[in-house]
Amino acid sequence: MDPIIGIDFSVNSTGVCIRTNHKLSFASLLNITSMTSAKNVDVKLYIKNHKYLGKLSEFICLYPFQKQPISAAKKTGVDAWTKHLLKDSIAVVNKMVDNLHDFVILADIEDPFDVIIEHYSYTKNTDNIIQMVEMTSAFKRGIYERLCVPIEKFHFIPGPNVKMLAGKGSYKKYDMLQAFLNNAHHDELLESNYFYKFLQDNESLFINKKKSDIDVLPPISDLVDSYFIALSLFQTSQKISRSTSDI
């Protein structure tokens, strides 16, 4: 099996899981600005003093960046808004792709490898849709060019399919986390993974209980989703391999 890179892309918190025949590796491309209202953040100091990011960085590769929020297009005007978005799509995404490239080297995987990305998330906010589409497109092109991934090695999966793999298409973030922690697919690689063990022992650090729901704090839900995204392609490749061997 070729190595698999599962990616749950989002503007502020992208989760990455690399799956090989022998191990799982996790990385987060995290917008620190989205986690604090403070300005001019000292990123290293912020992570060190954060209630869980410092600890988490011992078990995953944490690649922080800073991206300021974009005001609504109706407020700033389409021209200024689009220029701001273009600037982000170039500078921020380039950094994210460079970080992904570094992570691939660190994970010590060789060509060829497959990349599977969750298809666009749905939202009613037009500004968010445009921002997601533009930045995701730039990110995919960056992977194609920087990591030299041919088109045929790209794969895409709808969000509901990722949830179905974890258990149900109606799953929320906390349900996905529980499926991950319970190792729903009896995955030996997950069972031996240090990030998985850390999360099992420290689950309470990463959840926020609300009146009607339990929220999973970033970047955990994105890391969990990236695992199931990579797992989906792995299971597909296993089925193809078995069907081929039966011929």
C-alpha positions as CSV (number, residue, x, y, z in Angstrom):
1,M,0.0,0.0,0.0
2,D,1.2,3.5,-0.9
3,P,1.3,5.9,2.0
4,I,-1.9,7.9,2.5
5,I,-2.2,11.6,3.5
6,G,-5.7,12.3,4.9
7,I,-6.5,16.0,5.1
8,D,-9.4,17.8,6.7
9,F,-8.9,21.3,5.4
10,S,-10.4,24.4,7.1
11,V,-9.4,28.0,7.0
12,N,-8.3,28.1,10.7
13,S,-7.5,24.5,11.6
14,T,-6.4,21.9,9.1
15,G,-5.9,18.3,10.4
16,V,-3.5,16.0,8.7
17,C,-3.0,12.2,9.2
18,I,-0.4,10.2,7.4
19,R,-1.0,6.5,7.2
20,T,1.7,4.0,6.2
21,N,1.8,0.2,6.6
22,H,3.5,0.7,10.0
23,K,2.4,3.9,11.7
24,L,0.1,6.9,11.9
25,S,1.4,10.5,12.1
26,F,-0.6,13.6,12.9
27,A,-0.1,17.3,12.2
28,S,-2.2,20.4,12.7
29,L,-1.9,23.6,10.6
30,L,-3.4,25.9,13.1
31,N,-4.3,29.6,12.9
32,I,-3.4,30.9,16.4
33,T,-5.2,34.2,15.7
34,S,-8.5,32.3,15.7
35,M,-7.9,31.1,19.3
36,T,-7.2,34.4,21.0
37,S,-8.5,38.0,20.9
38,A,-5.0,39.3,21.7
39,K,-3.1,41.1,19.1
40,N,0.6,40.8,18.2
41,V,0.8,37.3,19.7
42,D,4.1,35.7,20.5
43,V,3.2,32.3,19.0
44,K,5.8,30.2,20.8
45,L,5.0,31.8,24.2
46,Y,1.3,31.4,23.6
47,I,1.6,27.7,22.8
48,K,3.9,27.1,25.7
49,N,1.4,28.7,28.2
50,H,-1.8,27.4,26.6
51,K,-3.8,25.0,28.6
52,Y,-3.3,22.2,26.1
53,L,-1.4,23.2,23.0
54,G,2.0,22.9,24.6
55,K,1.2,19.3,25.8
56,L,-0.4,18.4,22.5
57,S,2.6,19.5,20.5
58,E,4.6,16.7,22.2
59,F,2.5,14.1,20.3
60,I,1.7,15.8,17.0
61,C,3.5,18.2,14.7
62,L,1.9,21.6,15.4
63,Y,2.5,24.2,12.7
64,P,1.0,27.5,13.8
65,F,0.3,30.5,11.6
66,Q,-1.4,33.8,12.0
67,K,-4.3,34.9,9.8
68,Q,-6.4,37.9,10.6
69,P,-10.2,37.5,10.2
70,I,-11.7,39.2,7.1
71,S,-14.5,41.6,7.7
72,A,-17.8,41.0,5.8
73,A,-17.7,41.9,2.1
74,K,-20.8,44.1,2.6
75,K,-18.9,46.1,5.2
76,T,-15.6,46.6,3.4
77,G,-16.8,46.4,-0.2
78,V,-16.1,43.7,-2.7
79,D,-12.9,45.2,-4.0
80,A,-11.1,45.5,-0.6
81,W,-12.6,42.2,0.6
82,T,-11.4,40.3,-2.5
83,K,-7.9,41.8,-2.3
84,H,-7.6,40.8,1.4
85,L,-8.8,37.2,0.5
86,L,-6.3,37.1,-2.4
87,K,-3.5,38.1,-0.1
88,D,-4.4,35.4,2.3
89,S,-4.8,32.8,-0.4
90,I,-1.3,33.4,-1.5
91,A,0.7,34.1,1.7
92,V,-1.2,31.9,4.2
93,V,-1.8,28.9,1.9
94,N,1.9,29.0,0.7
95,K,2.9,28.7,4.4
96,M,0.5,25.8,5.0
97,V,1.8,23.9,1.9
98,D,5.4,24.5,3.1
99,N,4.4,23.1,6.5
100,L,2.7,20.1,4.9
101,H,5.9,19.5,2.8
102,D,8.0,19.6,6.0
103,F,5.6,17.2,7.7
104,V,5.8,14.7,4.8
105,I,9.6,14.8,5.0
106,L,9.5,14.4,8.8
107,A,7.2,11.4,8.5
108,D,9.8,9.9,6.2
109,I,7.4,8.7,3.5
110,E,8.5,8.2,-0.1
111,D,6.8,8.7,-3.4
112,P,4.3,7.6,-4.6
113,F,1.7,8.5,-2.0
114,D,-2.0,9.3,-2.2
115,V,-3.7,12.4,-0.9
116,I,-7.4,12.3,0.2
117,I,-9.2,15.5,1.1
118,E,-12.7,16.0,2.5
119,H,-14.9,17.8,0.0
120,Y,-16.1,21.3,0.8
121,S,-18.1,21.8,4.0
122,Y,-21.5,23.4,3.5
123,T,-22.3,26.7,5.0
124,K,-25.1,29.3,4.5
125,N,-22.6,32.2,4.7
126,T,-21.7,33.4,1.2
127,D,-18.4,35.0,2.4
128,N,-17.4,31.8,4.1
129,I,-18.2,29.7,1.0
130,I,-16.0,32.0,-1.2
131,Q,-13.2,32.0,1.3
132,M,-13.2,28.2,1.7
133,V,-13.3,27.6,-2.1
134,E,-10.5,30.0,-2.9
135,M,-8.2,28.8,-0.2
136,T,-8.9,25.1,-0.7
137,S,-8.3,25.5,-4.4
138,A,-5.0,27.3,-3.7
139,F,-4.1,24.6,-1.2
140,K,-4.8,21.7,-3.6
141,R,-2.8,23.4,-6.3
142,G,0.1,23.9,-3.8
143,I,0.1,20.2,-3.0
144,Y,0.1,19.4,-6.7
145,E,3.0,21.7,-7.4
146,R,5.1,21.6,-4.2
147,L,4.6,18.0,-3.3
148,C,4.6,16.9,-6.9
149,V,1.4,14.8,-6.5
150,P,-0.2,13.8,-9.8
151,I,-3.9,14.4,-10.3
152,E,-4.6,10.6,-10.3
153,K,-3.2,10.4,-6.8
154,F,-5.7,12.9,-5.5
155,H,-8.9,11.6,-3.9
156,F,-12.0,13.4,-2.4
157,I,-14.6,12.3,0.0
158,P,-17.9,14.0,1.0
159,G,-18.2,15.0,4.7
160,P,-21.2,12.7,5.4
161,N,-19.2,9.7,4.2
162,V,-16.5,10.5,6.7
163,K,-19.1,10.5,9.4
164,M,-20.7,7.3,8.2
165,L,-17.3,5.6,8.4
166,A,-17.1,6.7,12.1
167,G,-20.6,5.4,12.8
168,K,-23.5,7.6,11.5
169,G,-24.0,10.3,8.9
170,S,-25.6,12.5,11.6
171,Y,-22.5,12.4,13.9
172,K,-21.4,15.6,15.4
173,K,-17.8,16.5,16.5
174,Y,-18.2,14.9,19.9
175,D,-19.5,11.7,18.4
176,M,-16.6,11.6,16.0
177,L,-14.2,12.0,18.9
178,Q,-15.9,9.1,20.8
179,A,-15.6,6.8,17.7
180,F,-11.9,7.7,17.5
181,L,-11.3,7.1,21.2
182,N,-13.2,3.8,21.1
183,N,-11.2,2.7,18.1
184,A,-14.4,1.9,16.2
185,H,-12.5,-0.1,13.5
186,H,-10.2,-2.0,15.8
187,D,-7.2,-0.4,14.1
188,E,-3.9,-1.7,15.5
189,L,-2.0,1.3,14.2
190,L,-4.3,3.6,16.1
191,E,-4.1,1.5,19.3
192,S,-0.3,2.0,19.3
193,N,-0.3,5.7,18.4
194,Y,1.0,8.1,21.1
195,F,-1.4,10.9,20.2
196,Y,-4.3,8.4,20.5
197,K,-3.1,7.4,24.0
198,F,-2.6,11.0,25.0
199,L,-6.1,11.9,23.9
200,Q,-7.6,8.9,25.8
201,D,-5.9,10.0,29.0
202,N,-6.7,13.7,28.6
203,E,-10.1,13.9,26.9
204,S,-11.5,16.4,29.3
205,L,-8.9,19.0,28.2
206,F,-10.4,19.1,24.7
207,I,-14.1,19.3,25.3
208,N,-16.4,22.1,26.3
209,K,-19.8,21.1,27.7
210,K,-22.7,23.3,26.7
211,K,-26.4,23.1,27.7
212,S,-27.4,21.3,24.6
213,D,-24.2,20.0,23.1
214,I,-20.6,19.1,23.8
215,D,-18.1,21.0,21.7
216,V,-14.6,19.6,20.8
217,L,-11.9,22.2,20.9
218,P,-9.5,22.9,18.0
219,P,-7.5,21.3,16.6
220,I,-8.8,18.0,17.9
221,S,-11.9,17.5,15.8
222,D,-9.9,18.2,12.6
223,L,-7.2,15.7,13.6
224,V,-9.9,13.1,14.3
225,D,-11.6,13.7,11.0
226,S,-8.2,13.5,9.1
227,Y,-7.8,10.0,10.6
228,F,-11.1,8.8,9.3
229,I,-10.5,10.4,5.9
230,A,-7.2,8.5,5.6
231,L,-8.8,5.4,6.9
232,S,-11.5,5.6,4.2
233,L,-8.9,5.4,1.4
234,F,-7.0,2.6,3.2
235,Q,-10.1,0.5,3.4
236,T,-10.9,1.1,-0.2
237,S,-7.4,0.1,-1.3
238,Q,-7.7,-3.1,0.9
239,K,-11.0,-4.0,-0.8
240,I,-9.4,-3.5,-4.3
241,S,-6.4,-5.5,-3.3
242,R,-8.5,-8.4,-2.0
243,S,-10.7,-8.4,-5.1
244,T,-7.6,-8.4,-7.4
245,S,-6.0,-11.3,-5.5
246,D,-9.2,-13.3,-5.9
247,I,-9.1,-13.1,-9.7
